[in-house]
Amino acid sequence: MKTFLNVQDLGDLRTALDEALEIKKDRFKYVELGKNKTALLVFFNNSLRTRLSTQKAALNLGMNVIVLDVNAGAWKLETERGVIMDGDKSEHLLEAIPVMASYCDVIGIRSFAGLKDREYDYAETVYNQFVKYSGKPVFAMETATVHPLQAFADLITIAEHVAPEGDASRPIKVVLTWAPHPKSLPQAVPNSFAEWMVAASKCDNLLSSPSGEAGRGIEFVITHPKGYELDPKFVGDAKVEYDQMKAFEGADFIYAKNWSCPGVTEPDKYGQILEDYHNLLDWTVSERQMAVTNNGKFMHCLPVRRNMIVTDDVIESENSLVIPEAANREISATVVLKRILVNS
């Protein structure tokens, strides 16, 4: 594996899940694999879980780690060609990339969407420049459109928390729900979660219960107000239900996340909040919605705005998986880095 951006880059999901659970039992099993290798983690945006978990994953594999926060101590970087650099940006990314690459063996990139130019964001311009000009394996630590390390950790978390009771012939119902937020947010997390759940739903008997019963499939549903339709390349054939309460009925896992307008049919609205969030607070995940689920587990990538995305009662309940979900970021990153090291 030379790059990691989409679910297809990981290959067979059953094999990847088995590998993740193997590593979770012994995080240092492959500590010799990264000896005398260096991971460069480049952050164009803020991070807590991604920074800590990816550093820890590299250390699990015996790697050296260099962290570059582009906005704290580095020269300001221009990312577009053809620009007359007479402003505050002193260095172009096209020179900076090969310089960075000369100091490392693997590069991780975190760069959010600008939410102003849909074509620029969805072309993954920054990420693809690193792939093209670094000559090194590159993996995404969240980009303009996707967050695959998070989605992989989410899948691991779901696999670990499938309830042992219930109808083994019934698929596990997973719901991705939009929730209100005061700021305009990218679609990276929901895009990846949708992409990975659609891929998982096509894997027969992917999820095994803790009691060792036969694996179960996934039924995946997306719910959001009209106008927030995600890009079809991520949604695939997933069911979209505009009635949130109907979508929640019988759900085993609820994944809440806000996102701004993806601009699929109306590019001029890309990145916008379509309606004042005060008018949509009934979309906040509360005990009212969770009551119609199948004793559903609550998930969120964090950080989360309490009583906007989810109420205190839900996120603090015994069915909240936000902490084990975050902990699994170390595992997903370790699997990805291991595979890159093996194949580079």
C-alpha positions in Angstrom: 0.0 0.0 0.0 1.6 3.3 -1.2 -1.3 5.6 -0.4 -4.3 5.6 1.9 -7.2 7.8 1.2 -10.3 5.6 0.5 -11.7 2.3 1.7 -10.5 0.5 -1.5 -6.9 1.2 -0.5 -7.2 -1.1 2.5 -8.4 -4.1 0.5 -10.5 -6.9 2.0 -12.3 -5.5 5.1 -12.6 -8.8 6.9 -8.8 -9.2 6.7 -8.3 -5.6 7.8 -10.6 -6.1 10.8 -8.8 -9.3 11.8 -5.5 -7.5 11.6 -6.7 -4.7 13.7 -7.9 -7.0 16.5 -4.6 -8.9 16.3 -2.7 -5.6 16.8 -5.0 -4.6 19.6 -3.9 -7.7 21.5 -0.3 -6.8 21.1 0.4 -3.3 19.9 4.1 -3.8 19.7 4.1 -7.1 17.8 5.7 -5.4 14.8 7.9 -2.9 16.6 11.0 -4.0 14.5 9.2 -3.2 11.3 9.7 0.6 11.5 13.3 0.5 12.9 15.3 3.4 11.4 12.2 4.6 9.5 10.8 8.1 10.0 7.1 9.2 9.7 6.5 12.9 9.0 3.1 14.0 10.1 2.1 17.3 8.5 -0.7 19.3 10.0 -2.3 22.2 8.2 -5.1 22.2 10.8 -5.7 21.6 14.5 -5.8 18.1 15.9 -6.0 16.2 19.2 -6.9 12.5 18.5 -5.3 12.4 15.1 -2.0 13.8 16.3 -1.7 11.7 19.4 -3.1 8.4 17.9 -0.9 8.6 14.8 2.2 9.4 16.7 1.5 6.5 19.1 0.9 4.2 16.1 4.2 5.1 14.6 6.0 4.5 17.9 4.2 1.1 18.2 6.0 0.1 15.0 9.4 1.4 16.2 9.4 4.5 13.9 10.9 7.9 14.5 8.3 10.6 14.3 8.5 14.2 13.1 5.5 16.5 13.6 5.2 19.6 11.5 2.5 22.1 12.4 2.4 24.3 9.3 0.7 27.1 11.1 3.0 27.3 14.1 6.7 28.0 13.2 6.8 27.0 9.5 6.8 29.4 6.6 3.3 30.1 5.3 2.8 27.9 2.3 1.2 28.7 -1.0 -0.7 25.8 -2.5 -1.8 27.0 -5.9 0.2 27.3 -9.1 0.2 30.5 -11.1 -0.1 32.7 -8.1 2.1 35.8 -7.8 3.6 35.3 -4.4 3.6 39.0 -3.2 1.5 38.3 -0.1 2.2 36.7 3.3 3.1 33.3 1.9 6.9 32.9 1.7 7.2 29.3 0.3 5.4 27.2 -2.3 4.2 23.8 -1.4 5.8 22.4 -4.6 9.3 23.2 -3.2 8.4 22.4 0.4 7.1 18.9 -0.4 10.3 17.4 -1.9 12.3 19.0 1.0 10.0 17.4 3.5 10.2 14.1 1.7 14.0 14.1 1.9 13.8 13.8 5.7 11.3 10.9 6.0 10.1 7.6 4.7 6.3 8.0 5.1 4.2 11.2 5.1 0.8 11.8 6.8 -1.3 14.8 5.7 -4.0 16.6 7.5 -5.6 19.4 5.5 -9.2 20.5 5.8 -11.6 21.8 3.1 -11.7 25.5 2.5 -15.4 25.3 1.9 -15.2 28.0 -0.8 -14.3 26.2 -3.9 -16.0 22.8 -4.3 -14.0 21.8 -7.3 -10.6 22.5 -5.6 -11.6 20.7 -2.4 -13.1 17.6 -4.1 -10.0 17.3 -6.3 -8.0 16.7 -3.1 -5.5 19.3 -4.4 -3.2 19.4 -1.4 -3.2 15.7 -0.7 -2.5 14.8 -4.4 0.4 17.3 -4.6 2.1 15.3 -1.8 1.4 12.1 -3.6 2.8 13.5 -6.9 5.8 15.4 -5.7 7.1 13.6 -2.6 8.0 10.2 -4.1 7.1 8.7 -0.7 4.1 6.8 0.6 1.4 9.2 1.7 -1.6 8.6 3.9 -4.6 10.8 4.9 -5.0 12.0 8.4 -8.1 13.9 7.2 -8.3 15.8 4.0 -10.7 18.1 2.3 -13.2 15.3 1.6 -12.4 12.2 3.6 -11.1 11.0 7.0 -10.3 7.3 6.4 -8.4 6.7 9.7 -11.5 7.7 11.6 -13.8 5.6 9.5 -11.6 2.6 9.9 -11.6 3.1 13.7 -15.4 3.4 13.6 -15.7 0.1 11.8 -13.4 -1.6 14.4 -15.6 -0.1 17.2 -18.8 -1.4 15.6 -17.3 -4.8 15.1 -16.3 -4.9 18.8 -19.7 -3.9 20.1 -22.1 -6.0 18.2 -24.6 -7.3 20.8 -24.5 -11.1 21.4 -28.3 -11.3 21.8 -30.9 -10.8 19.1 -31.8 -12.3 15.7 -28.6 -13.5 14.2 -30.3 -13.4 10.7 -31.0 -9.7 11.0 -28.4 -7.3 9.7 -26.9 -4.7 12.1 -28.6 -1.4 11.4 -26.2 1.6 11.4 -27.5 5.1 11.0 -25.5 8.2 10.1 -27.5 11.3 11.3 -26.9 15.0 10.6 -27.0 17.2 13.7 -27.0 20.9 14.2 -23.9 23.0 14.6 -23.2 26.8 14.8 -20.3 26.7 12.3 -19.9 25.5 8.8 -18.2 22.1 8.8 -16.6 20.0 6.1 -18.1 16.7 4.9 -14.9 14.6 5.4 -16.1 12.5 8.4 -19.6 11.8 7.0 -18.2 11.1 3.6 -15.8 8.5 4.9 -18.2 7.0 7.3 -20.7 6.6 4.5 -18.1 5.2 2.1 -16.9 2.6 4.6 -20.3 1.5 5.8 -21.5 1.1 2.2 -18.4 -1.1 1.5 -19.0 -3.0 4.8 -22.6 -3.6 3.8 -21.4 -5.4 0.7 -19.3 -7.9 2.8 -21.4 -10.9 3.8 -21.2 -11.8 7.4 -18.6 -9.2 8.2 -19.5 -8.6 11.8 -19.2 -11.4 14.4 -20.7 -11.1 17.8 -18.6 -11.3 21.0 -20.1 -14.7 21.7 -18.7 -16.1 18.4 -21.9 -16.4 16.5 -21.9 -16.3 12.8 -21.1 -12.9 11.3 -23.9 -10.5 10.3 -24.3 -8.0 7.5 -25.0 -4.2 7.8 -28.0 -2.2 6.9 -26.9 1.4 6.4 -29.1 4.5 6.5 -28.3 8.2 6.2 -30.7 10.8 7.6 -30.4 14.6 7.2 -32.5 17.6 6.3 -33.1 18.2 2.6 -30.3 20.1 0.9 -27.5 18.2 2.8 -27.2 15.3 0.4 -23.7 13.9 0.4 -21.8 13.3 -2.8 -23.2 10.2 -4.5 -19.7 8.7 -4.9 -19.6 8.2 -1.1 -23.3 7.4 -0.6 -23.5 4.7 -3.2 -26.7 2.7 -2.8 -27.2 3.6 0.9 -30.8 4.4 1.9 -31.4 8.1 2.5 -34.3 8.9 4.9 -35.3 12.5 5.6 -37.4 11.6 8.6 -34.9 11.2 11.5 -37.2 9.4 13.8 -38.1 6.9 11.2 -34.4 6.4 10.4 -33.6 5.7 14.0 -36.3 2.9 14.4 -34.6 -0.4 15.3 -31.1 1.0 14.9 -28.2 -0.7 16.6 -25.6 2.1 16.1 -26.2 5.9 15.7 -23.4 8.0 14.3 -24.0 11.7 14.7 -22.1 14.4 12.8 -22.8 17.8 11.4 -21.8 18.8 7.9 -22.4 21.9 5.7 -24.1 21.8 2.3 -22.0 19.5 0.0 -23.2 21.5 -3.0 -23.9 18.4 -5.1 -26.8 19.9 -7.1 -26.3 23.5 -6.2 -22.5 24.2 -6.2 -23.1 27.9 -5.2 -24.4 26.7 -1.8 -21.3 24.6 -1.2 -20.0 24.9 2.4 -23.1 26.9 3.6 -25.4 26.4 6.5 -28.8 26.3 4.8 -31.0 27.2 7.8 -30.4 28.8 11.2 -29.5 25.9 13.5 -31.9 27.2 16.1 -34.7 26.0 13.8 -33.2 22.5 13.6 -32.4 21.7 17.3 -34.9 18.8 17.1 -32.2 17.0 15.1 -30.0 17.0 18.3 -29.6 13.4 19.3 -31.5 13.0 22.6 -33.2 10.3 24.6 -36.3 10.9 22.5 -34.6 9.6 19.4 -32.6 6.9 21.1 -35.8 5.5 22.7 -36.9 4.1 19.3 -33.5 2.4 18.6 -32.7 -1.2 19.4 -30.9 -0.2 22.6 -28.6 1.6 20.1 -25.0 2.6 20.7 -24.1 6.3 20.2 -21.0 7.3 18.2 -19.2 10.5 17.3 -15.7 11.3 16.1 -15.1 14.1 18.7 -14.7 16.9 19.5 -18.5 17.2 20.1 -20.6 20.2 21.0 -22.8 19.0 23.8 -26.5 19.8 23.6 -26.0 20.8 19.9 -25.0 17.5 18.4 -26.0 15.3 21.3 -27.4 15.8 24.8 -25.5 15.2 28.0 -27.7 12.2 28.9 -26.9 10.4 25.7 -23.2 11.0 25.5 -22.8 10.1 29.1 -24.9 7.0 28.9 -23.5 3.4 29.1 -24.4 3.1 25.4 -22.0 5.9 24.4 -18.9 4.6 22.5 -17.1 7.9 21.9 -14.2 7.0 24.2 -13.4 3.5 22.9 -14.0 4.8 19.4 -11.4 7.5 19.9 -9.0 4.9 21.4 -9.4 2.8 18.3 -7.8 5.6 16.3 -4.4 4.2 17.5 -5.3 0.8 16.1 -6.5 1.9 12.7 -3.4 4.1 12.3 -1.1 1.2 13.3 -2.7 -1.1 10.7 -2.3 1.5 8.0 1.3 2.3 8.8 2.2 -1.4 9.2 0.9 -2.1 5.7 2.7 0.9 4.2 6.0 -0.2 5.8 5.5 -3.8 4.6 4.9 -2.7 1.0 7.3 0.2 0.7 
